[in-house]
Amino acid sequence: MTVSQTTVKTAEAMEWSLMPDHVALYHREIVSAAEADAMGVRASSVLWEKIGVGGAVLPHYHNVAEIIHITVGKVRLLCNGEWKSYQAGDTFHVPAGVVHSVVNDDTAPTEQISIFLPVEEQVPPNRFFETTQVAIPTERPLQGQ
Protein backbone atom coordinates (compact mmCIF):
# COMPACT_ATOMS: atom_id res chain seq x y z
CA MET A 1 0.00 0.00 0.00
CA THR A 2 1.36 3.40 -0.99
CA VAL A 3 0.99 6.39 1.34
CA SER A 4 -0.62 9.53 -0.04
CA GLN A 5 0.13 12.05 2.70
CA THR A 6 3.28 13.91 3.63
CA THR A 7 4.84 12.66 6.86
CA VAL A 8 7.42 14.42 9.00
CA LYS A 9 10.20 13.00 11.18
CA THR A 10 11.61 15.74 13.40
CA ALA A 11 15.24 15.58 14.45
CA GLU A 12 14.12 15.42 18.10
CA ALA A 13 12.03 12.31 17.37
CA MET A 14 14.98 10.44 15.81
CA GLU A 15 17.44 9.12 18.38
CA TRP A 16 21.12 8.59 17.61
CA SER A 17 21.89 4.86 17.62
CA LEU A 18 25.39 3.42 17.81
CA MET A 19 26.27 1.42 14.67
CA PRO A 20 27.85 -1.91 15.63
CA ASP A 21 31.18 -3.02 14.16
CA HIS A 22 32.44 0.55 13.58
CA VAL A 23 34.17 3.17 15.76
CA ALA A 24 32.10 6.04 17.26
CA LEU A 25 29.60 5.86 14.37
CA TYR A 26 26.02 6.88 15.15
CA HIS A 27 23.00 7.09 12.88
CA ARG A 28 19.43 8.26 12.61
CA GLU A 29 17.31 6.49 10.00
CA ILE A 30 15.69 9.15 7.82
CA VAL A 31 13.99 6.60 5.54
CA SER A 32 13.68 2.88 6.23
CA ALA A 33 13.15 0.24 3.55
CA ALA A 34 9.53 -0.11 4.73
CA GLU A 35 8.95 3.66 4.46
CA ALA A 36 10.47 3.66 0.95
CA ASP A 37 8.15 0.79 0.01
CA ALA A 38 5.17 2.78 1.30
CA MET A 39 6.20 5.73 -0.89
CA GLY A 40 6.56 3.46 -3.90
CA VAL A 41 10.31 4.04 -4.35
CA ARG A 42 13.31 1.70 -4.39
CA ALA A 43 15.64 2.47 -1.48
CA SER A 44 17.20 0.26 1.16
CA SER A 45 17.75 3.05 3.68
CA VAL A 46 18.65 6.71 4.05
CA LEU A 47 20.78 7.48 7.11
CA TRP A 48 21.91 10.65 8.86
CA GLU A 49 25.28 9.59 10.27
CA LYS A 50 27.60 11.16 12.82
CA ILE A 51 31.23 10.08 13.24
CA GLY A 52 32.75 11.04 16.58
CA VAL A 53 36.27 12.44 16.95
CA GLY A 54 38.64 9.54 16.25
CA GLY A 55 35.73 7.54 14.84
CA ALA A 56 35.42 5.65 11.59
CA VAL A 57 33.15 3.73 9.28
CA LEU A 58 35.53 0.78 8.98
CA PRO A 59 36.38 -0.65 5.51
CA HIS A 60 33.44 -2.62 4.10
CA TYR A 61 31.26 -3.07 1.02
CA HIS A 62 27.54 -3.58 0.33
CA ASN A 63 25.24 -5.35 -2.08
CA VAL A 64 23.70 -1.90 -2.73
CA ALA A 65 25.05 1.35 -4.16
CA GLU A 66 25.69 4.15 -1.66
CA ILE A 67 25.70 7.91 -2.06
CA ILE A 68 27.44 9.70 0.83
CA HIS A 69 27.10 13.48 1.19
CA ILE A 70 29.29 15.12 3.84
CA THR A 71 27.29 17.82 5.65
CA VAL A 72 29.58 18.74 8.56
CA GLY A 73 33.36 18.66 8.97
CA LYS A 74 36.37 17.07 7.30
CA VAL A 75 36.81 13.36 6.57
CA ARG A 76 39.20 10.94 4.91
CA LEU A 77 37.71 8.53 2.41
CA LEU A 78 39.13 5.20 1.34
CA CYS A 79 38.51 5.78 -2.37
CA ASN A 80 39.64 3.19 -4.93
CA GLY A 81 42.33 1.89 -2.59
CA GLU A 82 43.70 5.33 -1.57
CA TRP A 83 42.94 7.59 1.38
CA LYS A 84 41.93 11.12 0.31
CA SER A 85 40.70 14.16 2.27
CA TYR A 86 37.27 15.74 1.73
CA GLN A 87 34.99 18.21 3.49
CA ALA A 88 31.37 19.31 3.99
CA GLY A 89 29.66 19.69 0.62
CA ASP A 90 31.54 16.81 -1.05
CA THR A 91 29.61 13.74 -2.27
CA PHE A 92 30.81 10.18 -2.89
CA HIS A 93 29.15 7.71 -5.29
CA VAL A 94 30.09 4.18 -4.19
CA PRO A 95 28.99 1.30 -6.48
CA ALA A 96 27.83 -2.00 -4.98
CA GLY A 97 30.72 -4.31 -4.10
CA VAL A 98 33.34 -1.52 -3.80
CA VAL A 99 35.35 -1.39 -0.55
CA HIS A 100 35.15 2.02 1.12
CA SER A 101 35.64 3.67 4.51
CA VAL A 102 35.07 7.14 5.98
CA VAL A 103 37.16 8.43 8.90
CA ASN A 104 36.62 11.59 10.94
CA ASP A 105 39.57 13.89 10.13
CA ASP A 106 38.37 16.83 12.22
CA THR A 107 38.48 18.13 15.80
CA ALA A 108 34.68 17.77 16.21
CA PRO A 109 32.14 15.15 15.12
CA THR A 110 31.45 14.97 11.38
CA GLU A 111 28.05 14.32 9.80
CA GLN A 112 26.90 12.84 6.53
CA ILE A 113 23.78 11.65 4.74
CA SER A 114 24.13 8.12 3.32
CA ILE A 115 21.62 6.88 0.74
CA PHE A 116 21.54 3.13 0.09
CA LEU A 117 20.00 2.16 -3.26
CA PRO A 118 19.27 -1.34 -4.58
CA VAL A 119 21.24 -2.41 -7.64
CA GLU A 120 19.32 -4.38 -10.25
CA GLU A 121 20.21 -6.05 -13.53
CA GLN A 122 17.16 -4.78 -15.44
CA VAL A 123 16.70 -1.21 -14.23
CA PRO A 124 14.47 1.16 -16.20
CA PRO A 125 16.20 4.36 -17.36
CA ASN A 126 16.18 7.17 -14.82
CA ARG A 127 15.05 10.67 -15.66
CA PHE A 128 14.88 14.00 -13.90
CA PHE A 129 11.60 14.50 -12.04
CA GLU A 130 8.69 16.64 -13.18
CA THR A 131 7.15 19.34 -10.99
CA THR A 132 3.65 20.79 -11.28
CA GLN A 133 2.87 23.95 -9.34
CA VAL A 134 -0.58 24.41 -7.83
CA ALA A 135 -2.27 27.40 -6.26
CA ILE A 136 -3.21 26.97 -2.60
CA PRO A 137 -4.69 29.50 -0.19
CA THR A 138 -2.29 30.57 2.52
CA GLU A 139 -2.94 32.44 5.75
CA ARG A 140 0.33 34.27 5.32
CA PRO A 141 1.42 35.22 1.79
CA LEU A 142 4.77 33.92 0.63
CA GLN A 143 7.62 36.43 0.62
CA GLY A 144 7.60 38.56 -2.54
CA GLN A 145 3.83 38.27 -3.11
C-alpha positions as a printed Julia matrix, in Angstrom:
145×3 Matrix{Float64}:
  0.0    0.0     0.0
  1.36   3.4    -0.99
  0.99   6.39    1.34
 -0.62   9.53   -0.04
  0.13  12.05    2.7
  3.28  13.91    3.63
  4.84  12.66    6.86
  7.42  14.42    9.0
 10.2   13.0    11.18
 11.61  15.74   13.4
 15.24  15.58   14.45
 14.12  15.42   18.1
 12.03  12.31   17.37
 14.98  10.44   15.81
 17.44   9.12   18.38
 21.12   8.59   17.61
 21.89   4.86   17.62
 25.39   3.42   17.81
 26.27   1.42   14.67
 27.85  -1.91   15.63
 31.18  -3.02   14.16
 32.44   0.55   13.58
 34.17   3.17   15.76
 32.1    6.04   17.26
 29.6    5.86   14.37
 26.02   6.88   15.15
 23.0    7.09   12.88
 19.43   8.26   12.61
 17.31   6.49   10.0
 15.69   9.15    7.82
 13.99   6.6     5.54
 13.68   2.88    6.23
 13.15   0.24    3.55
  9.53  -0.11    4.73
  8.95   3.66    4.46
 10.47   3.66    0.95
  8.15   0.79    0.01
  5.17   2.78    1.3
  6.2    5.73   -0.89
  6.56   3.46   -3.9
 10.31   4.04   -4.35
 13.31   1.7    -4.39
 15.64   2.47   -1.48
 17.2    0.26    1.16
 17.75   3.05    3.68
 18.65   6.71    4.05
 20.78   7.48    7.11
 21.91  10.65    8.86
 25.28   9.59   10.27
 27.6   11.16   12.82
 31.23  10.08   13.24
 32.75  11.04   16.58
 36.27  12.44   16.95
 38.64   9.54   16.25
 35.73   7.54   14.84
 35.42   5.65   11.59
 33.15   3.73    9.28
 35.53   0.78    8.98
 36.38  -0.65    5.51
 33.44  -2.62    4.1
 31.26  -3.07    1.02
 27.54  -3.58    0.33
 25.24  -5.35   -2.08
 23.7   -1.9    -2.73
 25.05   1.35   -4.16
 25.69   4.15   -1.66
 25.7    7.91   -2.06
 27.44   9.7     0.83
 27.1   13.48    1.19
 29.29  15.12    3.84
 27.29  17.82    5.65
 29.58  18.74    8.56
 33.36  18.66    8.97
 36.37  17.07    7.3
 36.81  13.36    6.57
 39.2   10.94    4.91
 37.71   8.53    2.41
 39.13   5.2     1.34
 38.51   5.78   -2.37
 39.64   3.19   -4.93
 42.33   1.89   -2.59
 43.7    5.33   -1.57
 42.94   7.59    1.38
 41.93  11.12    0.31
 40.7   14.16    2.27
 37.27  15.74    1.73
 34.99  18.21    3.49
 31.37  19.31    3.99
 29.66  19.69    0.62
 31.54  16.81   -1.05
 29.61  13.74   -2.27
 30.81  10.18   -2.89
 29.15   7.71   -5.29
 30.09   4.18   -4.19
 28.99   1.3    -6.48
 27.83  -2.0    -4.98
 30.72  -4.31   -4.1
 33.34  -1.52   -3.8
 35.35  -1.39   -0.55
 35.15   2.02    1.12
 35.64   3.67    4.51
 35.07   7.14    5.98
 37.16   8.43    8.9
 36.62  11.59   10.94
 39.57  13.89   10.13
 38.37  16.83   12.22
 38.48  18.13   15.8
 34.68  17.77   16.21
 32.14  15.15   15.12
 31.45  14.97   11.38
 28.05  14.32    9.8
 26.9   12.84    6.53
 23.78  11.65    4.74
 24.13   8.12    3.32
 21.62   6.88    0.74
 21.54   3.13    0.09
 20.0    2.16   -3.26
 19.27  -1.34   -4.58
 21.24  -2.41   -7.64
 19.32  -4.38  -10.25
 20.21  -6.05  -13.53
 17.16  -4.78  -15.44
 16.7   -1.21  -14.23
 14.47   1.16  -16.2
 16.2    4.36  -17.36
 16.18   7.17  -14.82
 15.05  10.67  -15.66
 14.88  14.0   -13.9
 11.6   14.5   -12.04
  8.69  16.64  -13.18
  7.15  19.34  -10.99
  3.65  20.79  -11.28
  2.87  23.95   -9.34
 -0.58  24.41   -7.83
 -2.27  27.4    -6.26
 -3.21  26.97   -2.6
 -4.69  29.5    -0.19
 -2.29  30.57    2.52
 -2.94  32.44    5.75
  0.33  34.27    5.32
  1.42  35.22    1.79
  4.77  33.92    0.63
  7.62  36.43    0.62
  7.6   38.56   -2.54
  3.83  38.27   -3.11
